[in-house]
Amino acid sequence: MAWSVRCFPGVRESLEALRGAGWNLGVATNGAGDIQRAKLAATGLTSLFDGICVSEEIGARKPAYDHFEVAASLCGTRLSTDGWMVGGGSETDIEGGRAAGLRTAWVANGRTWTDGLRGPDIVVWGVTEAIEAMRAAAAQYCSRRSSSW
């Protein structure tokens, strides 16, 4: 089953653009290590990530703060307000990411946010749109910082 997983169009190129712009990229996922890593390998994206954090391998599941902290560490960085969590899970990805001090992008894929939880920073249709929105937010943040100096 894991080998039937495919990468959505434009995702590889968008991730490569983030890496080229100096972003650290990681995967934070719940599940069994062998299955999650096989799915990632099937997409051909493994080499684009600085770290891959799988709950079974570290003993902590999202939305636990520890999961996000280890994921950041595996990417060679620390949790910070400059970081992002992109995902489709309202509690595991969005609430967990926010609790870890990250900005959040919810990949709606046609769904409506109705969980009664505080909404994400960004709602997008798919991953490529999330990447575009994060880059735009980062550019706006840098512009505001440089104008305040």
N, C-alpha and C positions, 0 to 999 in steps of 0.2 A: 504494500500500500504506500509506503513512504516514497518509493521510487516513481510513483505516478504524480507526485507533486511537481508543479511547474511554476516558474516565475512569471508574474504578470508583465505584460508589455511595458517597457519604459522604466521598470524598477531598477534593473542593473545600471542603466545609464544614469539614472538619478542618484543612486548610491555612489557611483564612481565620481559624479560631480561633487557630492558632499566630501568624499575623501580628498579629491583634488583641491578643495577649498580649505582643507585642514581639519575637518570634523573627525572626531573619534566616533566610531560606530560599533554598536554592540547588539547582541540578541539577549533578551531576558525572557525566558519561556518556562512554563510549567510542563512537566511530563517526564517520561523516561528518557534518559540520556541517549541510548542507542537509537530510539525512534526519532527523537527531535533532531539529532545530528544527521541521521539518514535523510530526513526530509530536507534539511538545509543543504546537504550535499547534492541532493537531486535538483535543487534550484540552480546550482552552480555559483552560489553567492558566498560560500564560506570564506573565501580569501579576502572578501571586502570588509570583514569584521575584525576589529581589534580584540574582541572578547565575545565568548559565547557562554552564557550562564543558564544552566538547566537545573531546575529545582531538584530533581532526583540526585544530581551529582553534588549539590551543596547542602542539602537537607533543609531548605527553606523554600516555600512556595510564595509566589505573588498572591496577594498584595503585601506580604511581609516586608518591612523595611529592610531586613537583612538581605533579602533577595536582590533588591536594587543596589544596596551597598556593595555586595559581592560583584554584581554585574559591572558596576563602575570600576571597581578595583581590577577586574579582569581586562578592562579596556585601558588600564594604565592611568586612570583618572579618579577623581572623587565626585561624589554627588554635589551638585551645585545648581543654583538657579539658572545657569546657562544651559543646563541639560534638558533633554526632552525624553518623554516616553510616548511612543506611537503604538497604538494597538486598538483592538476591537472589543476588548472586554471592559465594561463600565467599572466594575469593582476591582478586578485584578490589575488592569492596566491603568485606567484613569485615576481611580481613587488611590490605588497603591502608588502610582507615580507621583501624584500630588502630595501624598503623605511623606514621600521621600524627598520632597523639595524640588521636584522637576516640573517643568511646563508639560502640558499634555495635548496630544492630538488624537482624537478618536476617529478611527476609520469606520465610517457608518455603513458603507457598502449598501446604501439604500434604506437603512433602518432609521428610525426616529429616536432621539434620546428621550426616554420616558421612565427611566429608573427611579426618579425622585431624588437622585443624587445631584450634587452640584455639577454643573456641566463642565466639559473640558475647555481648555483655552481655545482650541481649534477643532472644528468638525469638518471632515473632508469625506469625499466619496471613496477615494482609494489612496494607496501608498504614495504614488507619484505626486498627487495633490498635497499630501502631508509634507513631503519634502520641499515642494515649492513654497508652501506656506511657512515652514520653519526657516527657510533661507530668507524669505521676505521679512519675517519677524526679526531675525538676527541682523539684517541690514538696517532695519528701522532702529533697533536697539543701539547699534554701533553709531548710527547717525545722531541719535539723541545724546549719547555719551560724549561724542566729540564736540557737539555744540554746547555742552555744559561746562567744558573745560575753560 
